[in-house]
Amino acid sequence: MNRRKFLEKSTLSTAGILSTPLIAGERQGLESGNSPNPSSIDLKPIVIATWDVPNATEKAWSVLQNGGSALDAVEQGVRIEEADENNQSVGKGGRPDRDGNVTLDACIMDKDSNCGSVVYLQNIAHPISVARKVMEETPHVILAGKGAEQFAYSQGFEKEELLTEKSKQEWLQWKKTAQYRPVINIENHDTIGMLAIDGNGDIAGACTTSGMAYKIAGRVGDSPIIGAGLFVDNEVGGATATGVGEEVIRTVGSFLVVELMRQGKSPQEACRTAVQRIIEKNKDKLDFQIGFIAINRNGETGGFCIHPGFSYRVYSGKGHKNNPSSSYLAK
């Protein structure tokens, strides 16, 4: 299922959600055949990404097949989505904030726990590559706003207009009836997160987004935050998140998933437990989506979310497949 169709499947009223107790909802998911079913992969390399993004995973896979590193694979993979103007939640063509400015966030992490991040970056189409430059060329982890933009220029990145005519017209239409509180649904926020294991068995991850559409200027979600939107430990595995970033930040979600795998949980079990942690803190309001995906160093993958409709792509020697994620609110 693609991201747009997800909206039709996942928008449930708060009243309806509240009528489903936490334990009953979990039982419903298990009894409906929506139980954890991790994909065990014996062969490396492998790449996994949030959502049905076949062009991105295909690019990453080609890098791995040619002997490239996991770090190169995830950077090149998510750049495909950053350059796609039809993807209005990532990179060029992303929906702007309420002032009409497209601001981008991204982070990247390698096998040695080196990491780089940019937040509230403007006028640069590929924030993931700027994040890698932050990791490799500076003593810092995060650069923000104008500082990140000036650093990008110093590294040879060119200034580009990121607001496409399509996104501009949608923003102008939104302004006519805009409420101050952002409307939370899949049409105004999303993220591309990608994890890979290369032929050497090394793991890397990348995460990139244009953030919540029509957000308050300056808002930053979980995507560029190491430990929240993305985390990699080469001895254990990696995880990345999509959905309402504020909730992922509150639980340091991707770090939690990796730590749960360190304790012996499968990627599927770890993702489910991390989602349940968020649910427990929001028992009276589940009108938002969170999804996690994870991979362990053995090549096992998993994903779990709150609402049905989230999926993730896996490309390995066993094929290239989009996997519907198990969900808490199973149908």
C-alpha positions in Angstrom: 0.0 0.0 0.0 1.4 3.4 -0.9 1.5 6.4 1.4 -1.5 8.2 -0.1 -3.8 5.2 0.2 -2.7 4.8 3.8 -4.6 7.9 4.8 -7.9 6.3 3.8 -7.1 3.2 6.0 -5.5 4.8 9.0 -7.7 7.8 10.0 -9.8 6.6 12.9 -11.8 8.8 15.2 -10.5 9.2 18.7 -13.8 8.0 20.0 -13.5 4.7 18.1 -10.0 4.2 19.2 -10.8 4.8 22.8 -13.4 2.0 22.7 -10.6 -0.6 22.2 -8.7 -1.4 25.4 -5.0 -1.8 25.2 -4.9 -5.5 26.0 -7.9 -6.3 23.8 -6.2 -4.5 20.9 -3.1 -6.5 21.2 -5.1 -9.7 21.4 -7.0 -8.6 18.3 -3.8 -8.2 16.4 -2.5 -11.6 17.3 -5.8 -13.5 16.7 -6.2 -11.9 13.3 -3.1 -13.5 12.0 -1.2 -10.2 12.4 1.3 -11.8 14.7 5.1 -11.2 14.4 6.5 -12.9 11.4 10.1 -11.6 11.0 11.8 -12.1 7.7 14.9 -14.2 8.3 17.6 -13.6 5.7 20.5 -15.9 5.5 22.3 -14.0 2.8 24.0 -10.7 2.9 24.0 -8.0 1.7 20.5 -6.7 2.5 18.7 -3.4 2.5 15.4 -2.4 4.2 13.5 0.9 4.0 10.3 2.5 5.4 7.4 2.5 2.9 7.1 1.2 -0.6 10.1 2.9 -2.2 11.3 0.4 -4.8 13.5 2.8 -6.7 15.4 3.7 -3.5 16.0 0.2 -2.3 17.0 -0.9 -5.9 19.6 1.9 -5.9 21.0 0.8 -2.5 21.0 -2.8 -3.6 23.0 -2.0 -6.7 25.6 -0.3 -4.6 25.9 -3.3 -2.3 26.0 -5.7 -5.3 28.9 -3.8 -6.7 30.9 -4.2 -3.5 30.0 -0.8 -2.0 29.7 -0.2 1.7 26.4 -0.1 3.7 27.1 3.6 4.3 27.3 4.4 0.5 24.2 2.2 -0.1 21.9 4.0 2.3 23.1 7.5 1.3 22.6 6.7 -2.4 19.3 5.0 -1.8 17.6 7.8 0.1 18.9 10.4 -2.4 16.6 8.8 -4.9 13.6 9.9 -2.8 15.1 13.3 -2.0 15.3 14.0 -5.7 11.8 12.8 -6.5 9.6 16.0 -6.7 6.5 13.8 -6.6 7.4 12.7 -3.1 6.2 15.7 -1.1 7.5 14.5 2.2 11.2 14.3 1.4 13.7 16.6 -0.3 12.9 18.8 -3.3 9.2 19.3 -3.6 8.6 18.7 0.1 5.7 20.5 1.7 6.7 23.8 3.4 6.2 25.1 6.9 3.3 27.5 7.5 5.5 30.4 6.3 6.1 28.7 2.9 9.7 27.6 3.5 10.8 24.0 2.7 13.1 22.9 5.5 14.8 19.6 5.5 16.2 17.2 8.2 18.4 14.2 7.8 20.9 12.0 9.6 23.3 9.2 8.8 25.2 6.7 11.0 27.9 4.2 10.2 29.3 0.9 11.5 31.6 2.7 13.9 28.9 4.8 15.5 30.1 7.9 13.6 27.1 10.0 12.8 26.1 13.3 11.2 22.9 15.3 11.1 21.4 18.5 9.6 18.2 20.1 10.9 16.1 22.9 9.4 18.3 23.0 6.3 17.0 25.2 3.4 17.9 25.5 -0.3 19.8 22.2 -0.5 18.2 19.2 -2.2 20.2 16.4 -0.6 20.4 16.9 3.2 21.5 13.3 3.6 24.7 14.0 1.8 25.3 17.2 3.8 24.7 15.1 7.0 27.4 12.7 5.8 29.8 15.6 5.3 29.1 16.8 8.8 30.0 13.3 10.0 33.2 13.1 8.0 34.5 16.7 7.7 33.7 18.3 11.1 34.1 17.4 14.8 30.4 17.9 15.3 27.3 15.7 15.0 24.5 18.2 14.2 24.5 21.5 12.2 21.3 23.6 12.1 19.6 26.2 10.0 21.8 28.9 8.3 25.0 27.3 9.7 24.2 24.0 8.1 23.3 25.8 4.8 26.6 27.7 4.8 28.5 24.6 5.5 26.8 22.8 2.6 27.9 25.6 0.2 31.5 25.3 1.6 31.4 21.6 0.6 30.3 22.3 -2.9 26.5 21.9 -2.7 24.5 24.1 -4.9 21.6 26.4 -3.9 18.3 25.2 -5.3 14.7 26.3 -5.0 13.0 23.5 -3.1 9.4 24.7 -3.2 7.8 23.3 -6.4 4.7 24.8 -8.0 2.6 21.8 -6.8 3.6 22.1 -3.2 3.3 25.9 -3.4 -0.3 25.8 -4.6 -1.3 23.2 -2.0 0.2 25.5 0.7 -1.7 28.5 -0.6 -4.9 26.5 -0.5 -4.2 25.3 3.0 -3.7 28.9 4.2 -7.3 29.7 3.4 -8.6 27.6 6.2 -5.5 26.9 8.2 -5.7 26.1 11.9 -2.8 26.9 14.1 -2.5 23.3 15.3 -1.0 21.1 12.6 -3.3 18.5 11.2 -1.6 15.1 11.7 -2.1 12.6 9.0 -0.1 10.8 6.4 -0.7 13.5 3.8 1.4 16.1 5.7 4.3 14.2 7.1 6.5 11.2 6.4 10.0 10.0 6.5 12.3 7.7 4.5 14.5 5.6 6.7 16.9 3.0 5.3 19.1 0.4 6.9 21.7 -1.9 5.1 24.2 -4.6 5.8 27.0 -4.9 3.3 29.1 -7.9 2.2 31.4 -7.4 5.1 28.6 -7.7 7.6 28.7 -4.0 8.5 25.6 -2.0 9.1 24.7 1.7 8.3 21.5 3.7 8.3 20.1 6.9 6.9 16.9 9.0 7.5 15.6 12.0 5.7 12.4 14.1 5.6 10.9 17.5 4.9 9.0 17.1 8.2 5.5 17.9 9.1 3.7 20.0 6.5 2.7 23.5 7.5 4.6 23.1 10.8 5.5 26.0 13.0 8.7 27.5 11.6 11.7 25.9 13.4 10.0 22.7 14.3 12.3 19.6 14.1 11.0 16.0 14.5 12.8 12.8 15.2 14.3 12.1 11.8 17.6 13.9 12.3 18.0 12.9 15.9 20.4 10.1 16.5 18.7 7.6 18.8 15.2 8.8 18.0 14.7 8.6 14.2 17.7 6.4 13.6 20.2 4.3 15.5 22.8 1.7 14.5 25.0 -0.6 16.6 27.2 -2.8 14.4 27.3 -5.5 17.1 23.5 -5.7 17.3 21.6 -4.1 14.4 19.8 -0.9 13.4 16.4 0.7 13.6 14.6 3.7 12.1 11.2 5.3 12.5 8.4 7.1 10.7 5.3 8.9 11.9 4.8 11.7 14.4 8.3 12.5 15.5 7.4 14.1 18.8 6.3 10.7 20.1 9.4 8.9 18.8 11.6 11.5 20.5 9.8 11.1 23.8 10.8 7.4 24.0 14.1 7.6 22.1 12.5 5.0 19.9 15.2 3.7 17.5 17.7 3.4 20.3 15.1 1.5 22.3 14.5 -0.9 19.5 18.3 -1.7 19.2 18.6 -2.1 22.9 15.7 -4.6 23.0 17.4 -6.5 20.2 20.6 -6.5 22.3 18.6 -8.1 25.1 17.6 -10.9 22.8 14.4 -9.8 21.1 14.0 -10.3 17.4 13.6 -7.2 15.2 9.9 -7.8 15.0 9.5 -8.2 18.8 11.6 -5.1 19.4 9.6 -3.0 17.0 6.4 -4.1 18.6 7.6 -3.4 22.1 8.7 0.1 21.1 5.3 0.8 19.7 3.6 -0.5 22.8 5.8 1.8 24.9 4.4 4.8 22.9 0.8 3.4 23.2 1.1 3.1 26.9 1.9 6.8 27.2 -1.0 7.8 24.9 -3.9 5.6 26.0 -6.4 8.4 25.6 -5.3 9.5 22.1 -4.1 7.2 19.3 -5.0 9.4 16.4 -1.5 9.4 15.0 0.8 6.9 13.3 4.2 5.5 14.4 6.1 2.8 12.6 9.4 1.2 13.3 11.6 -1.1 11.2 14.7 -2.9 12.3 17.3 -5.3 11.2 19.7 -7.4 13.3 23.3 -8.3 12.4 22.1 -11.8 11.2 19.9 -10.2 8.6 16.5 -10.7 10.3 14.1 -7.9 9.7 10.9 -6.7 11.3 8.4 -3.8 11.5 5.5 -2.8 13.6 3.1 0.2 13.7 0.0 1.6 15.4 -2.4 1.9 12.4 -2.7 -0.6 9.5 -1.2 0.6 6.3 2.4 1.1 7.0 4.8 -1.1 4.9 8.5 -1.6 4.4 10.7 -2.7 1.4 13.3 -5.4 1.7 15.9 -6.2 -1.0 18.2 -9.2 -0.6 19.5 -12.2 -2.4 16.0 -13.7 -1.8 14.2 -11.0 -3.8 12.8 -7.5 -3.7 9.5 -7.3 -1.7 7.2 -4.8 -0.1 6.1 -6.1 3.3 2.9 -4.9 5.0 3.7 -4.2 8.6 2.0 -5.8 11.6 0.0 -3.2 13.5 -1.5 -2.7 16.9 -4.9 -1.7 15.6 -5.2 -4.7 13.4 -8.2 -5.3 11.2 
